[in-house]
């Protein structure tokens, strides 16, 4: 029998047994593979919150990230070429991005 590779993590955190972990992975894969983009995005935001909660990473507005992604998808559906020409507020600093002087499709390195 092989040793569980997560054995040493038991010293710092409670790690579920192997069967529970496998069931969790199956559930996560099923939730991530949904064909409905808003449901998939909701799951990814939930997952991001779960990851951040287990760290000392500074808190930021994760719910705004979901709103921002929804705006981005809407802009992309409206104009696949020009969706990058929109301004968005930073979820970390709260600062609004400035509008670039050149449309993305016309902005070439010369």
C-alpha positions as CSV (number, residue, x, y, z in Angstrom):
1,X,0.0,0.0,0.0
2,X,1.4,3.4,-0.9
3,X,1.5,6.3,1.6
4,X,-1.0,9.1,1.1
5,X,1.0,12.0,-0.3
6,X,-0.9,14.5,1.9
7,X,0.1,12.8,5.1
8,X,2.5,15.5,6.2
9,X,-0.1,18.2,5.7
10,X,-2.1,16.7,8.6
11,X,0.3,18.5,10.9
12,X,-1.1,21.9,9.9
13,X,-4.6,21.4,8.6
14,X,-7.4,18.8,8.8
15,X,-7.2,16.9,5.6
16,X,-10.2,14.6,4.8
17,X,-9.5,11.0,4.0
18,X,-8.8,9.9,0.4
19,X,-12.3,8.9,-0.5
20,X,-13.7,12.2,0.7
21,X,-11.1,14.1,-1.3
22,X,-11.9,12.1,-4.4
23,X,-15.6,12.8,-4.0
24,X,-14.9,16.5,-3.5
25,X,-12.8,16.5,-6.7
26,X,-15.6,14.8,-8.7
27,X,-18.1,17.4,-7.4
28,X,-15.8,20.3,-8.3
29,X,-15.2,19.0,-11.8
30,X,-18.9,18.6,-12.4
31,X,-19.6,22.1,-11.1
32,X,-16.8,23.6,-13.2
33,X,-17.9,21.7,-16.4
34,X,-21.4,23.3,-16.5
35,X,-22.3,24.6,-19.9
36,X,-24.1,27.7,-18.4
37,X,-21.4,30.4,-18.1
38,X,-23.1,32.3,-15.2
39,X,-23.2,29.1,-13.2
40,X,-19.6,28.3,-14.0
41,X,-18.6,31.8,-13.0
42,X,-20.5,31.6,-9.8
43,X,-18.7,28.4,-9.0
44,X,-15.3,29.9,-9.8
45,X,-16.0,32.9,-7.5
46,X,-17.0,30.5,-4.7
47,X,-13.8,28.5,-5.3
48,X,-11.7,31.8,-5.2
49,X,-13.3,32.7,-1.9
50,X,-12.6,29.3,-0.5
51,X,-8.9,29.6,-1.6
52,X,-8.5,33.1,-0.1
53,X,-10.1,32.1,3.2
54,X,-7.4,29.6,3.8
55,X,-4.6,32.1,3.3
56,X,-3.3,35.4,4.7
57,X,-3.9,37.0,1.3
58,X,-5.3,40.6,1.7
59,X,-9.1,40.7,1.4
60,X,-10.6,42.3,-1.7
61,X,-14.0,42.5,-3.3
62,X,-14.3,39.0,-4.8
63,X,-18.0,39.6,-5.6
64,X,-17.0,42.6,-7.7
65,X,-14.8,40.2,-9.7
66,X,-17.9,38.3,-10.6
67,X,-19.6,41.5,-11.7
68,X,-16.5,42.5,-13.7
69,X,-16.4,39.2,-15.5
70,X,-20.1,39.4,-16.3
71,X,-19.5,42.9,-17.8
72,X,-16.5,41.6,-19.7
73,X,-18.5,38.7,-21.2
74,X,-21.4,41.1,-22.1
75,X,-18.9,43.5,-23.8
76,X,-17.3,40.5,-25.6
77,X,-20.8,39.4,-26.9
78,X,-21.5,42.9,-28.1
79,X,-18.3,43.3,-30.0
80,X,-15.7,40.6,-30.1
81,X,-13.1,42.9,-31.6
82,X,-13.7,45.9,-29.4
83,X,-14.5,44.4,-25.9
84,X,-10.9,45.4,-24.8
85,X,-11.7,49.0,-25.4
86,X,-13.8,49.3,-22.3
87,X,-12.7,50.7,-18.9
88,X,-13.0,48.8,-15.7
89,X,-12.5,49.5,-12.0
90,X,-9.8,47.6,-10.2
91,X,-11.1,45.2,-7.6
92,X,-7.9,45.7,-5.5
93,X,-7.4,49.5,-5.7
94,X,-10.9,50.7,-6.7
95,X,-9.2,52.9,-9.4
96,X,-10.9,53.2,-12.8
97,X,-8.8,52.3,-15.8
98,X,-8.3,55.1,-18.3
99,X,-9.6,54.8,-21.8
100,X,-6.7,54.0,-24.1
101,X,-5.9,56.6,-26.8
102,X,-6.1,54.0,-29.6
103,X,-8.7,51.4,-30.2
104,X,-7.3,47.9,-29.5
105,X,-7.8,46.7,-33.0
106,X,-5.8,49.7,-34.3
107,X,-3.0,49.6,-31.8
108,X,0.0,48.0,-33.3
109,X,3.6,48.1,-32.3
110,X,5.7,49.9,-34.9
